[in-house]
Amino acid sequence: MYNKELKGSLFIIFAAFLWGTTGTTQGLAPAEANSAVIGTLRILIGGFILFIIALAKNKKISFSKIPISTTLLGVFAVALYQISFFYGVKLAGVAIGTVVGIGSSPISAGLLSAIFLKEKLHRRWIISTFISIMGLFFISFSSIQVNYNFNIFGVFLAITAGFSYALYTMISKKLLEVLDNDTVMAILFLGGAVFLSPVLFFNDLSWVLTTRGLLVTLHLGLFTTALSYIFFIRGLNYIAVSKTATLSLTEPLTAAFLGITILNEKPNIYSIIGIILIFIGIMILTFNLQKNK
């Protein structure tokens, strides 16, 4: 059991590492690139690849096994996350939007999993989540300006994003009871992409056909969506939803590291403390999992 939980934890950490490259990749996109378009293309490409993989494995997908209402809620949650996180960060600012959005997701996941999946929230999870979220606050605090204008609606959207992520994670766990790994992710993300597809008709897509635009789009679709969620859903087979959300804080840890090493961002004492705290929190939850039984 311990080996399975460790394996699942490492799968989630690797998936979150790939998600952590998203910000850096978007930073390298052409100037005219629209974040809403990037987000839509990302899940459209990723969802299509996951669908092809699921189809190749199963030859055909038995739609009769799919619980319609639960699946539609999951599709809506995937689409809502893209919209609410993007606009939450835009209105509340990158620092506040990120810390509220990503930081609130483990809390939402813990509550949802305890209420609907009857998962027990262990003391180790509470400690590691608290330490990791404190680390996220330190990283965000390093970029907050003194004259920052607080936007309550932006904060609300960021909280919505965190809740949406926790919701589609919980729904993915439920769908695993009747569907295989790749089919679950394919349906949720391809469905979410179809839901957001009108965005593509009202924005300029010419930048996608440039060399840089194509590379950015393919990286986001292939690696930060398709490959990452192949690992994510397999990890979700072995560990609880609450642990999954906390381990996903590897994403801002990766983003901070890449910002320093690739984008030449200058780290200060707050970001350094934050990186260390998130790392400690994740390590606490990843190892010695047999004590949580």
C-alpha positions as CSV (number, residue, x, y, z in Angstrom):
1,M,0.0,0.0,0.0
2,Y,2.8,2.4,0.9
3,N,4.5,1.8,-2.5
4,K,1.3,2.5,-4.3
5,E,0.7,5.7,-2.5
6,L,4.3,6.8,-3.0
7,K,4.0,6.0,-6.7
8,G,0.8,8.0,-6.9
9,S,2.3,10.9,-5.1
10,L,5.3,11.0,-7.5
11,F,2.9,10.9,-10.5
12,I,1.0,13.9,-9.2
13,I,4.2,15.8,-8.5
14,F,5.5,15.1,-12.0
15,A,2.2,16.3,-13.5
16,A,2.3,19.5,-11.4
17,F,5.9,20.0,-12.5
18,L,4.7,20.0,-16.1
19,W,1.9,22.5,-15.2
20,G,4.5,24.7,-13.6
21,T,6.1,25.3,-17.0
22,T,2.8,26.9,-18.3
23,G,3.6,30.4,-17.1
24,T,7.1,30.4,-18.4
25,T,5.9,29.0,-21.8
26,Q,3.2,31.7,-22.0
27,G,5.8,34.3,-21.3
28,L,7.7,33.2,-24.4
29,A,4.6,33.4,-26.6
30,P,4.2,36.1,-29.3
31,A,3.1,39.5,-27.9
32,E,-0.2,39.3,-29.7
33,A,-1.1,36.0,-28.1
34,N,-4.3,36.0,-26.1
35,S,-4.3,34.1,-22.8
36,A,-7.9,33.0,-23.2
37,V,-7.1,31.6,-26.7
38,I,-4.0,29.9,-25.3
39,G,-6.0,28.2,-22.6
40,T,-8.6,27.0,-25.0
41,L,-6.1,25.7,-27.5
42,R,-4.2,24.0,-24.7
43,I,-7.1,21.9,-23.5
44,L,-8.4,21.3,-27.1
45,I,-5.1,19.8,-28.2
46,G,-4.5,17.9,-25.0
47,G,-8.1,16.6,-24.9
48,F,-7.9,15.5,-28.5
49,I,-4.6,13.6,-27.9
50,L,-6.1,12.0,-24.7
51,F,-9.2,11.0,-26.8
52,I,-7.0,9.3,-29.5
53,I,-5.0,7.4,-26.8
54,A,-8.2,6.3,-25.1
55,L,-9.7,5.2,-28.5
56,A,-6.5,3.3,-29.4
57,K,-6.6,1.4,-26.1
58,N,-10.2,0.6,-26.0
59,K,-11.0,0.5,-29.8
60,K,-14.3,2.1,-28.9
61,I,-15.6,4.1,-26.0
62,S,-18.7,2.8,-24.4
63,F,-20.7,5.9,-23.8
64,S,-23.4,3.9,-22.0
65,K,-21.1,3.6,-19.0
66,I,-20.7,7.4,-18.7
67,P,-22.8,9.0,-15.9
68,I,-24.1,12.0,-17.9
69,S,-24.9,14.5,-15.0
70,T,-21.6,13.8,-13.2
71,T,-19.6,14.1,-16.5
72,L,-21.3,17.3,-17.5
73,L,-20.5,18.8,-14.1
74,G,-16.8,17.8,-14.6
75,V,-16.7,19.3,-18.1
76,F,-18.2,22.5,-16.7
77,A,-15.6,22.6,-13.9
78,V,-12.7,22.2,-16.4
79,A,-14.0,25.1,-18.5
80,L,-14.8,27.2,-15.5
81,Y,-11.3,26.8,-14.1
82,Q,-9.8,28.2,-17.3
83,I,-12.1,31.2,-17.3
84,S,-12.1,32.0,-13.6
85,F,-8.4,31.6,-13.1
86,F,-7.5,33.8,-16.1
87,Y,-9.8,36.6,-15.3
88,G,-9.1,36.3,-11.5
89,V,-5.4,36.8,-12.1
90,K,-6.2,39.6,-14.6
91,L,-8.4,41.5,-12.1
92,A,-6.8,40.7,-8.8
93,G,-3.2,40.7,-10.0
94,V,-0.8,37.9,-10.6
95,A,0.4,37.7,-7.0
96,I,-3.0,37.7,-5.3
97,G,-4.8,35.8,-8.0
98,T,-2.3,33.0,-8.0
99,V,-2.0,32.6,-4.2
100,V,-5.8,32.6,-3.7
101,G,-6.6,30.4,-6.7
102,I,-3.9,27.8,-6.2
103,G,-3.8,28.1,-2.5
104,S,-7.5,27.6,-2.0
105,S,-7.7,24.5,-4.1
106,P,-6.3,22.1,-1.4
107,I,-8.8,23.5,1.1
108,S,-11.7,23.1,-1.3
109,A,-10.5,19.6,-2.2
110,G,-10.2,18.6,1.4
111,L,-13.8,19.7,2.1
112,L,-15.3,18.2,-1.0
113,S,-13.5,14.8,-0.5
114,A,-14.5,14.7,3.1
115,I,-18.2,15.5,2.4
116,F,-18.8,13.6,-0.8
117,L,-16.1,10.8,-0.9
118,K,-15.9,10.3,2.9
119,E,-12.1,10.6,2.8
120,K,-10.5,11.2,6.2
121,L,-8.3,14.3,6.5
122,H,-5.2,13.1,8.3
123,R,-3.1,15.3,10.5
124,R,-0.1,15.0,8.1
125,W,-2.3,16.4,5.3
126,I,-3.4,19.4,7.5
127,I,0.3,20.2,8.5
128,S,1.7,19.8,5.0
129,T,-1.1,21.8,3.4
130,F,-0.7,24.6,6.0
131,I,3.1,24.8,5.4
132,S,2.7,24.7,1.6
133,I,0.1,27.4,1.5
134,M,2.3,29.6,3.8
135,G,5.1,29.1,1.3
136,L,2.8,30.2,-1.5
137,F,1.9,33.3,0.4
138,F,5.6,34.1,0.8
139,I,6.2,33.7,-2.9
140,S,3.3,35.9,-3.8
141,F,4.1,38.5,-1.2
142,S,7.5,39.0,-2.8
143,S,5.8,40.5,-5.9
144,I,3.0,42.5,-4.3
145,Q,3.4,46.3,-4.6
146,V,2.7,48.6,-1.7
147,N,0.2,50.6,-3.7
148,Y,-1.7,47.5,-4.8
149,N,-5.5,48.0,-5.4
150,F,-7.6,45.2,-3.9
151,N,-10.2,43.8,-6.2
152,I,-12.8,41.8,-4.4
153,F,-14.4,40.3,-7.6
154,G,-10.9,39.2,-8.8
155,V,-10.4,37.4,-5.5
156,F,-13.8,35.8,-5.8
157,L,-12.9,34.5,-9.3
158,A,-9.6,33.1,-8.0
159,I,-11.5,31.3,-5.2
160,T,-13.8,30.0,-7.9
161,A,-10.8,28.7,-9.9
162,G,-9.5,26.8,-6.8
163,F,-12.9,25.3,-6.2
164,S,-13.3,24.3,-9.9
165,Y,-9.9,22.5,-9.8
166,A,-10.9,20.6,-6.7
167,L,-14.3,19.8,-8.2
168,Y,-13.0,18.3,-11.4
169,T,-10.4,16.4,-9.5
170,M,-13.1,14.9,-7.3
171,I,-15.3,14.1,-10.3
172,S,-12.3,12.5,-12.0
173,K,-11.9,10.2,-9.0
174,K,-15.6,9.2,-9.2
175,L,-15.5,8.6,-12.9
176,L,-12.5,6.2,-12.4
177,E,-15.0,3.8,-10.8
178,V,-16.6,3.2,-14.3
179,L,-14.1,4.4,-16.9
180,D,-10.4,3.9,-17.5
181,N,-7.7,6.6,-16.9
182,D,-7.4,8.1,-20.3
183,T,-11.1,8.0,-21.2
184,V,-11.9,10.1,-18.0
185,M,-9.4,12.8,-18.9
186,A,-10.3,12.8,-22.6
187,I,-14.0,13.3,-22.0
188,L,-13.5,16.1,-19.4
189,F,-10.9,18.1,-21.3
190,L,-12.3,17.6,-24.8
191,G,-15.7,18.5,-23.4
192,G,-14.2,21.6,-21.7
193,A,-12.5,22.6,-24.9
194,V,-15.8,22.4,-26.9
195,F,-17.5,24.5,-24.2
196,L,-14.8,27.2,-24.6
197,S,-14.4,26.9,-28.4
198,P,-16.4,30.1,-29.1
199,V,-13.4,32.0,-27.8
200,L,-11.5,31.0,-30.9
201,F,-14.0,32.7,-33.3
202,F,-13.7,36.1,-31.7
203,N,-9.9,36.4,-31.4
204,D,-6.9,36.7,-33.7
205,L,-5.3,33.3,-34.2
206,S,-2.6,34.3,-36.8
207,W,0.1,34.2,-34.1
208,V,-0.4,30.5,-33.7
209,L,1.0,29.9,-37.2
210,T,4.3,31.6,-36.4
211,T,7.2,29.3,-35.3
212,R,7.2,30.6,-31.8
213,G,3.4,30.5,-31.5
214,L,3.3,26.9,-32.8
215,L,6.0,25.7,-30.4
216,V,4.3,27.4,-27.5
217,T,0.9,26.0,-28.4
218,L,2.2,22.4,-29.0
219,H,4.2,22.5,-25.7
220,L,1.1,23.5,-23.7
221,G,-1.1,21.0,-25.5
222,L,1.3,18.0,-25.5
223,F,3.2,18.4,-22.3
224,T,1.3,20.6,-19.9
225,T,-2.1,19.0,-20.7
226,A,-1.9,15.6,-22.4
227,L,1.2,14.2,-20.8
228,S,0.6,15.9,-17.4
229,Y,-2.9,14.5,-17.1
230,I,-1.8,11.0,-18.2
231,F,0.3,11.1,-15.0
232,F,-2.3,13.0,-13.0
233,I,-5.1,10.6,-13.5
234,R,-2.9,7.6,-12.7
235,G,-1.7,9.2,-9.5
236,L,-5.3,9.8,-8.6
237,N,-5.9,6.1,-8.7
238,Y,-3.6,5.6,-5.7
239,I,-4.1,8.7,-3.4
240,A,-6.9,10.7,-2.0
241,V,-8.3,13.9,-3.6
242,S,-7.1,16.0,-0.7
243,K,-3.5,14.8,-1.0
244,T,-3.7,15.3,-4.8
245,A,-4.5,19.0,-4.5
246,T,-1.8,19.7,-1.9
247,L,0.9,17.9,-3.9
248,S,-0.2,19.9,-6.9
249,L,1.4,22.9,-5.2
250,T,4.5,21.6,-6.9
251,E,3.2,23.8,-9.8
252,P,3.9,27.2,-8.2
253,L,7.2,25.8,-6.8
254,T,8.3,24.9,-10.4
255,A,7.0,28.2,-11.8
256,A,9.1,30.1,-9.2
257,F,12.2,28.1,-10.0
258,L,11.8,28.5,-13.8
259,G,11.1,32.2,-13.3
260,I,14.5,32.6,-11.6
261,T,16.5,30.3,-13.9
262,I,15.0,31.0,-17.3
263,L,13.3,34.4,-17.1
264,N,16.1,35.8,-15.0
265,E,13.7,37.0,-12.2
266,K,15.6,38.2,-9.2
267,P,14.7,36.1,-6.1
268,N,14.3,37.9,-2.7
269,I,14.2,36.6,0.8
270,Y,10.4,36.1,0.6
271,S,10.5,34.0,-2.5
272,I,13.4,31.9,-1.2
273,I,11.5,31.2,2.1
274,G,8.3,30.4,0.1
275,I,10.1,27.9,-2.2
276,I,11.6,26.1,0.9
277,L,8.3,26.0,2.7
278,I,6.4,24.5,-0.3
279,F,9.2,21.9,-0.8
280,I,9.0,20.9,2.9
281,G,5.2,20.7,2.8
282,I,5.3,18.4,-0.2
283,M,8.0,16.2,1.2
284,I,6.0,15.8,4.4
285,L,3.0,14.5,2.5
286,T,4.9,12.4,0.0
287,F,7.0,10.2,2.3
288,N,6.2,8.0,5.3
289,L,2.6,7.7,4.0
290,Q,2.1,4.4,5.8
291,K,1.7,6.4,9.0
292,N,-1.5,7.9,7.6
293,K,-3.4,4.6,7.6
